[in-house]
Structures are given as structure tokens and as C-alpha cells.
Amino acid sequence: MDDSGDTPRDRFITVYGRKPVLEALASSDLQLDKVVVADRARGETISDIVSAASARGVRVERVSERRVAAIARNSRHHQGVVADVIAPAMRSLTRFLDERVGGRRHATAVLVLDHVHNPANVGMIIRSALAAGLDGIVIPRSGTAALGPLVIKASAGTAFHAPILTNDDAAHACTLLAEDRFTLVGLDADATDSLFDADLPDRVAFVLGNETEGLTPEVSAQLHQTVAIPVTAPVESLNVACAATIVAYAIGHPTRR
């Protein structure tokens, strides 16, 4: 996908599964763009979904089950229905960078997820980043858990309201951020410098790596510095979501945005 600007998919979080879609339709604080139902999907819950969508003025499209699976990016658990929920703070990374130019907007703090596979971790990271007042969370489409029901559940629903920034992959995101004068800082358990002693700039992109393998070589090669969160033996490292919470409060502020 071309990252030169927003596409409709950069503004939506796709919810799949009959109960999650029905819950989204029942939430008055959520705005839905459309509901997509497999042409062979039937049953009482499907009827309830169609009725709820009609009552809210949300259009319903009937498509093939293969198309539903493609939209959900999940071939097993979509249950024949998906919904596009409008996430007002969500945008492409490129658009975000265009908006953060000069003046008071120079100071910017974002997280970048580098192949964080576990949806629960992604959801908890989103929640912590929003609570800490970070300006953005880069969640690449490739290599990172998709923004589906498991991420939404782990975020306690905050994913719908968080400043999520979409991009093709983490390495490309780092390239764009570096070109836009961000200092790229990686969290690395083997780093010499401590997070708490590091002199971090006010325009920083903090990169968090995979739960088991850490940062990918393509991303590591672009970093300006690495830092570690000190731990006491016999603990070797922190869960990535726990580490992200510490980082978020180190670089963010509830009143930043």
C-alpha cells in the first residue's frame, strides 16, 4: 500500500464476530461506517445486527464469505460479519508527520511497534500510550498484530480513541520518522544506557521490539541510540507491554496533546 496519504482503511478499525459487531452497534459513543455480512450468514444474531444497523442508519453490505474473511484478515473467527468503526484519532503516519511541522508541534513523542505479535500486548500498549498522553502509536500493517477484537478487548476499548498511526512496516516507519527529524530510540535489554539516565530529545520515536526476539535488524540499523530498563536478577526482562508503559510515562505527558 502506498503511504503517501490516508486511505479509508487508515480511518477505520475493523471489528469482526457477531457479538463484537453487535456490541459496537449498541455503543452510542462509537460511529460505524458500514457493516458487511456474508451472503450465507443467517440466524437470530445476524437479524439483530441488521436491525441494529438499520436503526442507527448504518449501511449493510452483503458479500461473499471470502470477502468477509479478507476484510477481517481472519479466515476462522469472523462468523460471517465485520464492521468498520470510525476511529477519529487514527490516521496514516504520513499524514501525521505532515501535521507535526514546526512551532509547538515540533515536540512529539511516539511509540513504534516492531513485530509485536501478541494482540493482548498491542492492546495494553495502546491503553498505556493513550493514558500517558503520547502523540501517536505506530502500528504497522505487516508483522504486527492486526487491530481486531483481541487488541480492542485488551485495550479496554481505548483503541477506538487512541492516536494510532498506520504504516506498511516498522522499518519504513523508522525511515520516515528519521527523515522528519525524529530521534529513533530502541529499547534493548543489552543496552549500556538506562532509560532513566538517558538524555532523551523532545522529538522522539521510541521503538519496541518483538516479545521474544527483540528489535529486527532492519530497524536496529536505523536507531540513533538504545536504552535499557534496569531489572533485578533473576528477572531478565519485562513483558513488552509492561516495558511500554514505563517508556510511555518517561516520554509522554497527559497534557502533551
Long-range contacts (C-beta under 8 A, 24 or more apart in sequence): 1-141, 1-168, 3-92, 3-93, 3-94, 3-167, 3-168, 3-172, 3-176, 4-94, 5-92, 5-94, 5-95, 6-91, 6-92, 6-94, 6-95, 7-92, 8-33, 9-166, 10-90, 10-91, 10-92, 10-95, 10-166, 11-86, 11-87, 11-90, 11-91, 12-84, 12-85, 12-86, 12-87, 12-90, 13-84, 13-85, 13-87, 13-90, 13-147, 13-152, 13-159, 13-160, 13-164, 14-71, 14-72, 14-73, 14-82, 14-83, 14-84, 14-85, 14-147, 14-148, 15-82, 15-83, 15-84, 15-85, 15-148, 15-149, 15-152, 16-68, 16-71, 16-72, 16-74, 16-77, 16-78, 16-79, 16-81, 16-82, 16-83, 16-148, 16-149, 17-77, 17-78, 17-79, 17-81, 17-149, 18-45, 18-46, 18-49, 18-79, 18-80, 18-81, 19-45, 20-149, 20-152, 21-49, 21-81, 21-82, 21-83, 22-48, 22-49, 22-52, 24-83, 24-85, 25-49, 25-52, 25-53, 25-56, 25-58, 25-83, 26-52, 30-85, 30-86, 30-160, 31-85, 31-86, 31-88, 32-56, 32-58, 32-83, 32-84, 32-85, 32-86, 33-58, 33-84, 33-85, 33-86, 34-58, 34-59, 34-60, 34-61, 34-83, 34-84, 35-59, 35-60, 35-61, 35-81, 35-82, 35-83, 36-60, 36-61, 36-63, 36-67, 36-68, 36-71, 36-81, 36-82, 36-83, 36-84, 37-61, 37-62, 37-63, 37-68, 37-80, 37-81, 38-62, 38-63, 38-64, 38-65, 38-67, 38-68, 38-78, 38-80, 38-81, 39-63, 39-64, 39-65, 40-65, 40-80, 41-65, 41-79, 41-80, 41-81, 46-80, 46-81, 49-81, 58-83, 72-148, 73-146, 73-148, 74-146, 74-148, 77-149, 85-160, 87-159, 87-160, 87-161, 87-162, 87-164, 88-161, 89-161, 89-162, 89-163, 89-164, 90-162, 90-163, 90-164, 90-165, 90-166, 91-163, 91-165, 91-166, 92-165, 92-166, 92-167, 93-136, 93-138, 93-165, 93-166, 93-167, 93-173, 93-176, 93-177, 94-167, 94-176, 96-136, 96-163, 96-165, 97-176, 97-177, 97-180, 100-135, 100-180, 106-202, 106-203, 107-202, 107-203, 107-256, 108-135, 108-136, 108-182, 108-202, 108-203, 108-204, 109-134, 109-135, 109-202, 109-203, 109-204, 109-206, 109-251, 109-252, 109-256, 110-134, 110-135, 110-136, 110-137, 110-138, 110-165, 110-177, 110-182, 110-204, 110-205, 110-206, 111-136, 111-137, 111-138, 111-205, 111-206, 111-207, 111-208, 111-244, 111-247, 111-248, 112-138, 112-170, 112-173, 112-174, 112-177, 112-205, 112-206, 112-207, 112-208, 112-219, 113-137, 113-138, 113-139, 113-140, 113-144, 113-170, 113-208, 114-140, 114-143, 114-144, 114-170, 114-207, 114-208, 114-209, 114-210, 114-215, 114-216, 114-219, 115-143, 115-144, 115-170, 115-209, 115-210, 115-213, 115-216, 116-144, 116-145, 116-208, 116-209, 116-210, 116-211, 116-240, 117-143, 117-144, 117-145, 117-210, 117-211, 118-145, 118-211, 118-240, 119-145, 119-146, 119-148, 119-150, 119-151, 119-154, 120-150, 120-151, 120-154, 120-241, 121-145, 121-154, 121-211, 121-239, 121-240, 121-241, 121-244, 122-147, 122-151, 122-154, 122-155, 123-150, 123-151, 123-152, 123-153, 123-154, 123-155, 123-156, 123-159, 124-154, 124-155, 124-241, 124-244, 124-245, 125-208, 125-240, 125-241, 125-244, 125-245, 126-151, 126-155, 126-158, 126-159, 126-162, 126-164, 127-154, 127-155, 127-156, 127-158, 127-162, 128-241, 128-244, 128-245, 128-248, 128-249, 129-162, 129-244, 129-248, 129-252, 130-158, 130-161, 130-162, 130-163, 131-158, 131-248, 131-254, 132-245, 132-248, 132-249, 132-251, 132-252, 132-253, 132-254, 133-252, 133-253, 133-254, 133-255, 133-256, 133-257, 134-163, 134-248, 134-251, 134-252, 134-256, 135-163, 135-252, 135-256, 135-257, 136-163, 136-164, 136-165, 137-162, 137-163, 137-164, 137-165, 138-165, 138-166, 138-167, 138-170, 138-173, 138-177, 138-205, 139-164, 139-165, 139-166, 139-167, 140-166, 140-167, 140-168, 140-169, 140-170, 140-172, 140-173, 141-166, 141-167, 141-168, 141-169, 142-168, 142-169, 143-169, 143-170, 143-216, 144-170, 163-257, 170-207, 170-216, 170-218, 170-219, 171-216, 171-218, 171-219, 171-222, 174-205, 174-207, 174-219, 174-222, 174-223, 175-222, 177-205, 178-222, 178-224, 183-224, 183-225, 184-222, 184-223, 184-224, 184-225, 185-223, 185-224, 185-225, 185-226, 185-227, 186-215, 186-219, 186-220, 186-223, 186-225, 186-226, 186-227, 187-215, 187-226, 187-227, 187-228, 187-229, 187-243, 187-247, 188-214, 188-215, 188-226, 188-227, 188-228, 189-214, 189-228, 189-229, 189-231, 189-236, 189-237, 190-228, 191-226, 191-227, 191-228, 192-228, 193-225, 193-226, 193-227, 193-228, 194-227, 194-228, 194-229, 194-230, 195-227, 195-228, 195-229, 195-246, 195-247, 195-250, 196-230, 196-250, 198-225, 198-227, 200-250, 200-251, 204-251, 206-247, 206-251, 208-240, 208-243, 208-244, 208-247, 209-240, 210-240, 211-239, 211-240
